[in-house]
Amino acid sequence: MTDLLRETLGEWAGEARVPHDLAARALKKRRRPMIWIVPAVAVAAAAAVALVIVPGAERAAPDPAATVSVEVTLPPRPEPESDIKADVDNNPPATLIAAGQYAVSAYYTINAGPSNGDPFHRTWSLYDPRTGGYERTDWAWVDVAPGLHLAAVLEGPDLGTRLGIMDMKTRQILRWVDLQNPAGSVAWSPDGTKVLATTYSDYPDMVQGEGRQHPDVSKPVRTGYYIVDAATGQADHHALPSMPDNQVGDPEGKPFNGNRRQDLGWSVDGTLLWQPTSTQPAKVYLTADGQPAEAPDKAQADSYRDEPIWSPDGTKRLTGDGLPTPVVDRDGKELGRQKLLQQWAWADNDNIIGLGCYGECENEFHSSIVVTSVDGTQVTQLSTYQKGDDGRWNPVLTRR
């Protein structure tokens, strides 16, 4: 069995390839017995993810916070691509959508219950480099690491007590991490080495009807977060309850958030965490151990986007949503306007990925993903136009 495993893993590592080509928010639930093994030193192979197991080693005592079964060597980031990939014929997309330094690594649709207080769930489709398209999954939540080599997944269908690190190409789980505190979302750090998992005491997503009369809709349910080292499987949990709700406004102007789902995110450089608010600034920053921290950039803190609002060369800034959407320089001088409903990310120093509207924007819900120049004169449609919320798919952007 050991020889077969070693041979299989050797063949797998030998098949790994690195792309050679910047322009710069579960499986059906099952439990399997874990086999406790001591990980050996990972053998690094260029552009390969290697799993190394020491036969005959003593069994390690389980870590109560995390289960580590294999040693994972993270693949090197490939050279970023800069081409444009569009799918304007299929809804949802059948082939990869990308522009400059970003790609649509995954998308989800929402399956909502009919009444106020009913839970709703996301159905995730994940980029598949084997086919160049997207594969529907049963994971409760997914996020793709920069470079599109690895994905972090949560078993579902609701909160996940196991977090998996998955090879995007082979679709194999390289590591399972058991979580004592169930998680509702995962997010990769900007350098692709750590996973942030926000934990909850109860499933956070509920239909919020008019008036929010349902008693459980506004109940705070966040318990904290894990920071998981993807290479070692070390998972450290930090307590962080939900921000308080304040429907009538806080006379002291303190940030608040009335949503049940309050997922945490990473700062642009990955040194800090942030939690979302229902006010301005849109983000309140924390150190990795949960202590309050100053916002590294006020403009970024005011943005509701995860992606950097500054162009790669640092000279231009996205200003947010609204039609039209301006881009300004560091002094606030307007450099151009785009016919966008939302600015999402910089494809490169001169082009923006965002949500464009159909025709003359008679219907703000009739929209598609586009890439446009700063002055708005050059626009390339990347996806089909979607109309209304019925069956709408929601893209997730990841650096290539």
C-alpha positions in Angstrom: 0.0 0.0 0.0 2.9 2.4 0.9 4.7 1.6 -2.4 1.5 2.2 -4.3 0.9 5.5 -2.6 4.4 6.6 -3.1 4.3 5.7 -6.8 1.0 7.5 -7.3 2.1 10.6 -5.6 5.3 10.5 -7.6 3.4 10.4 -10.9 1.2 13.2 -9.7 4.1 15.5 -8.8 5.7 14.7 -12.1 2.7 15.8 -14.1 2.6 19.2 -12.5 3.0 22.1 -14.9 3.5 25.9 -14.4 1.7 28.2 -16.8 4.3 30.2 -18.7 2.3 33.2 -19.8 -0.2 41.5 -15.5 -1.7 43.7 -16.5 -2.9 44.4 -12.5 -16.0 39.1 -1.2 -18.9 20.3 0.4 -19.0 17.4 -0.6 -22.3 16.3 0.8 -21.5 16.3 4.5 -19.7 13.2 5.5 -17.1 12.3 8.0 -14.2 10.0 7.4 -11.9 8.5 10.0 -8.6 10.3 10.1 -5.4 8.3 10.0 -2.8 9.9 12.2 0.6 10.1 10.7 3.8 12.1 11.3 4.5 14.3 8.4 8.0 14.1 6.9 10.0 17.0 5.5 8.4 18.1 2.3 10.5 17.6 -0.8 10.2 20.7 -2.9 9.9 20.2 -6.6 9.5 23.2 -8.9 5.9 23.8 -9.7 4.7 20.7 -7.9 2.6 20.1 -4.8 4.3 17.2 -3.0 2.9 15.0 -0.2 5.4 13.1 1.8 4.5 10.4 4.3 6.9 8.5 6.6 6.0 4.8 6.7 6.1 3.2 10.1 6.3 6.5 12.0 4.8 6.8 15.5 1.3 8.2 15.6 1.0 11.8 16.6 -1.4 13.0 19.3 -4.2 14.9 17.8 -4.2 18.7 18.0 -7.6 19.7 19.5 -7.8 22.7 17.1 -6.6 21.2 13.9 -5.9 17.8 12.2 -2.7 17.6 10.1 -2.4 14.5 8.0 0.1 15.4 5.3 3.0 17.8 4.6 2.1 20.2 1.8 4.5 22.2 -0.3 2.8 25.2 -1.8 3.4 25.6 -5.5 5.3 28.7 -6.7 3.2 31.6 -8.1 3.3 31.4 -11.9 4.1 34.4 -14.1 0.9 36.4 -14.3 -0.9 36.5 -17.6 -2.2 39.7 -19.2 -4.6 38.5 -21.8 -8.4 39.0 -21.9 -10.6 36.0 -21.8 -14.4 36.5 -22.3 -17.5 34.4 -22.5 -20.3 36.5 -23.8 -22.4 33.5 -25.1 -23.1 31.5 -22.0 -25.0 32.4 -18.8 -23.5 31.4 -16.5 -20.1 31.3 -18.1 -18.8 28.1 -19.6 -15.1 29.2 -20.0 -12.7 31.3 -18.0 -13.3 35.0 -17.7 -10.2 37.1 -17.1 -8.6 40.5 -17.8 -5.1 41.6 -16.9 -4.1 40.5 -13.4 -7.5 39.2 -12.4 -9.7 36.2 -13.3 -13.1 35.0 -12.3 -11.9 32.0 -10.2 -15.4 31.0 -9.0 -19.0 32.1 -9.0 -22.0 31.3 -6.9 -25.8 31.4 -7.1 -28.1 31.9 -4.2 -30.9 29.5 -3.3 -33.2 31.5 -1.0 -36.1 30.3 1.1 -39.5 31.8 0.5 -40.0 33.6 3.8 -38.4 36.0 6.2 -36.1 34.1 8.5 -35.6 31.2 6.1 -32.0 30.2 5.5 -30.4 30.6 2.1 -27.4 28.9 0.6 -24.8 29.5 -2.1 -24.1 27.0 -4.9 -20.5 27.3 -5.9 -18.9 26.7 -9.3 -15.1 26.6 -9.3 -12.6 27.2 -12.2 -11.3 24.0 -13.6 -7.9 24.4 -15.3 -8.3 20.9 -16.8 -11.1 22.1 -19.0 -10.7 25.9 -19.0 -14.3 26.2 -17.7 -16.1 26.0 -14.4 -17.2 22.9 -12.4 -20.3 23.0 -10.1 -19.4 21.8 -6.5 -21.2 20.9 -3.3 -18.8 22.9 -1.0 -20.4 25.3 1.5 -17.8 28.0 0.7 -14.8 28.2 -1.6 -11.9 30.7 -2.2 -9.1 30.4 -4.6 -5.5 31.3 -3.8 -3.6 33.9 -5.9 -2.2 32.0 -8.9 -5.2 29.8 -9.3 -3.3 26.7 -8.1 -5.1 26.0 -4.8 -8.5 26.4 -3.4 -9.7 26.5 0.2 -13.1 24.7 0.7 -15.5 24.2 3.5 -17.6 21.1 3.9 -21.3 21.9 3.9 -24.1 22.4 3.5 -24.2 24.9 6.3 -21.3 25.7 8.6 -18.1 23.7 8.0 -16.1 21.8 10.6 -13.5 20.7 8.1 -11.4 23.0 5.9 -9.8 21.5 2.9 -6.8 22.7 0.8 -7.5 21.5 -2.7 -5.3 21.2 -5.8 -7.2 23.0 -8.5 -5.8 20.8 -11.3 -6.2 17.4 -9.8 -9.2 18.2 -7.6 -7.6 16.3 -4.8 -7.7 17.5 -1.2 -4.1 17.9 -0.1 -4.9 18.5 3.5 -7.9 18.4 5.8 -8.0 20.7 8.9 -10.6 19.9 11.5 -12.1 23.0 13.1 -13.6 22.8 16.6 -15.4 26.1 15.9 -17.5 25.8 12.8 -16.7 28.2 10.0 -18.9 30.1 7.6 -16.4 31.5 5.1 -12.7 31.2 4.0 -10.4 33.8 2.5 -6.8 33.4 1.3 -4.1 35.8 2.3 -2.7 38.0 -0.5 0.5 36.0 -0.6 -1.4 32.7 -0.8 0.2 31.1 2.3 -2.6 31.4 4.9 -6.4 31.0 5.1 -8.7 33.1 7.2 -11.8 31.3 8.3 -14.6 33.2 10.1 -16.5 31.2 12.7 -20.1 31.3 13.8 -22.3 29.8 16.4 -25.2 29.5 14.0 -25.7 29.6 10.2 -25.6 33.3 9.4 -27.5 33.6 6.1 -31.3 34.2 6.4 -33.8 35.9 4.2 -34.4 39.3 5.6 -37.9 40.5 4.7 -39.6 43.8 5.2 -39.3 45.1 8.7 -36.9 42.2 9.8 -39.6 41.0 12.3 -38.1 37.5 12.5 -36.4 37.2 16.0 -33.3 35.3 14.7 -32.5 37.5 11.7 -30.5 40.1 13.6 -29.1 37.8 16.3 -25.3 38.1 16.5 -23.7 34.8 15.7 -20.0 35.4 14.9 -17.7 33.8 17.4 -14.2 34.5 15.9 -11.8 33.4 13.3 -9.0 30.9 12.5 -5.8 31.7 10.8 -4.7 28.5 9.1 -1.1 28.0 7.8 -1.7 26.2 4.5 1.7 24.5 4.5 1.7 23.2 8.0 -2.0 23.0 8.8 -1.5 24.9 12.1 -4.9 26.5 12.9 -5.2 29.1 15.7 -8.6 30.3 16.8 -9.2 33.8 18.1 -12.5 34.9 19.7 -14.2 37.9 18.1 -17.9 38.4 18.5 -20.1 40.2 16.1 -20.1 43.9 15.9 -23.1 45.4 17.7 -26.2 46.4 15.8 -27.5 49.9 15.9 -30.6 50.7 13.9 -31.2 54.2 15.2 -27.6 55.4 14.9 -24.8 55.8 17.5 -24.5 59.3 18.9 -20.8 58.7 19.4 -20.4 57.6 15.8 -19.0 54.2 16.6 -19.0 51.7 13.7 -21.7 49.1 13.9 -23.0 46.2 11.7 -26.5 44.8 11.8 -25.8 41.8 9.5 -25.6 38.3 10.8 -22.9 37.4 8.4 -19.8 39.5 9.3 -16.9 37.7 7.4 -13.4 39.0 8.0 -10.9 39.9 5.3 -7.2 40.6 4.8 -5.6 44.0 4.4 -4.0 44.6 0.9 -0.5 43.7 2.2 -1.8 40.8 4.3 -0.4 42.2 7.6 -3.8 43.1 9.1 -7.3 41.8 9.2 -10.5 43.8 8.8 -14.1 43.4 9.8 -17.0 45.0 7.8 -19.3 47.7 9.1 -22.6 49.2 8.1 -21.1 52.6 8.3 -18.1 54.6 7.1 -15.4 53.6 7.2 -16.5 50.3 5.6 -13.7 48.4 7.3 -12.3 48.3 10.9 -8.8 46.9 11.1 -7.4 44.4 13.5 -4.0 42.8 14.1 -3.7 39.0 13.5 -4.5 38.4 17.2 -7.6 40.6 17.1 -6.3 43.8 18.6 -7.6 47.2 17.2 -5.3 48.7 14.5 -5.1 51.9 12.6 -6.3 51.7 9.0 -3.2 51.6 6.7 -5.0 53.7 4.1 -8.2 55.7 4.7 -9.4 55.5 1.1 -9.0 51.7 1.1 -10.8 51.5 4.5 -13.8 53.4 2.9 -14.1 50.9 0.1 -16.4 47.9 0.3 -14.2 45.9 -2.1 -11.5 43.4 -1.1 -9.3 44.3 -4.1 -6.8 47.2 -4.0 -8.4 50.5 -5.1 -5.0 51.9 -6.1 -3.6 51.1 -9.5 -0.5 48.8 -9.5 1.8 51.8 -10.0 0.1 53.7 -7.1 -0.9 56.7 -9.2 -4.6 56.3 -9.7 -7.5 55.5 -7.4 -10.9 53.9 -7.9 -13.7 55.9 -6.2 -16.4 53.3 -5.8 -19.9 52.7 -7.2 -22.3 54.9 -9.0 -22.9 56.0 -12.6 -20.6 57.3 -13.9 -17.6 56.2 -11.9 -14.6 58.6 -11.7 -10.9 57.7 -11.3 -8.7 60.2 -9.5 -5.0 60.8 -8.9 -3.3 61.0 -5.5 -4.4 64.6 -5.1 -8.0 63.8 -5.9 -8.0 65.3 -9.4 -10.3 63.5 -11.7 -8.5 61.6 -14.5 -11.5 60.0 -16.3 -15.0 58.6 -16.0 -16.4 55.2 -16.9 -19.9 54.0 -17.7 -19.8 51.6 -14.8 -22.3 50.7 -12.1 -19.4 49.4 -9.9 -15.6 49.6 -10.1 -14.2 46.2 -9.0 -10.5 46.0 -9.6 -7.5 47.2 -11.7 -6.8 44.9 -14.7 -3.6 46.9 -15.1 -2.5 50.5 -14.7 -4.8 51.8 -17.3 -7.9 49.5 -17.3 -10.6 48.7 -14.8 -12.7 45.6 -14.3 -16.2 46.4 -13.2 -20.0 46.0 -13.7 -21.2 47.7 -16.8 -24.9 48.3 -17.7 -26.7 47.4 -20.9 -27.5 50.1 -23.5 -28.1 53.5 -21.9 -28.5 52.0 -18.4 -32.3 52.2 -18.4 -32.2 49.2 -16.0 -29.4 49.1 -13.4 -30.0 45.4 -12.9 -29.3 44.7 -16.6 -25.5 44.3 -16.4 -22.4 42.4 -17.4 -18.7 42.3 -16.4 -16.6 44.6 -18.5 -13.1 45.9 -18.7 -12.8 49.6 -19.6 -10.1 52.2 -20.0 -9.8 55.0 -17.4 -11.3 57.5 -19.8 -14.2 55.2 -20.6 -13.7 55.2 -24.4 -12.6 51.6 -24.7 -14.9 48.9 -23.3 -14.7 45.2 -23.7 -17.6 43.0 -22.6 -16.4 39.9 -20.7 -19.7 38.1 -19.8 -23.3 37.9 -20.8 -25.7 40.5 -19.6 -27.8 39.4 -16.6 -31.2 40.9 -15.9 -32.7 41.0 -12.5 -31.8 38.7 -9.6 -33.5 35.6 -10.8 -30.8 33.0 -11.3 -28.0 35.6 -11.1 -24.5 34.3 -10.7 -22.0 36.3 -8.6 -18.4 36.3 -9.6 -15.3 36.0 -7.4 -12.1 37.7 -8.6 -8.7 36.3 -7.9 -5.2 37.5 -8.9 -3.8 35.3 -11.6 
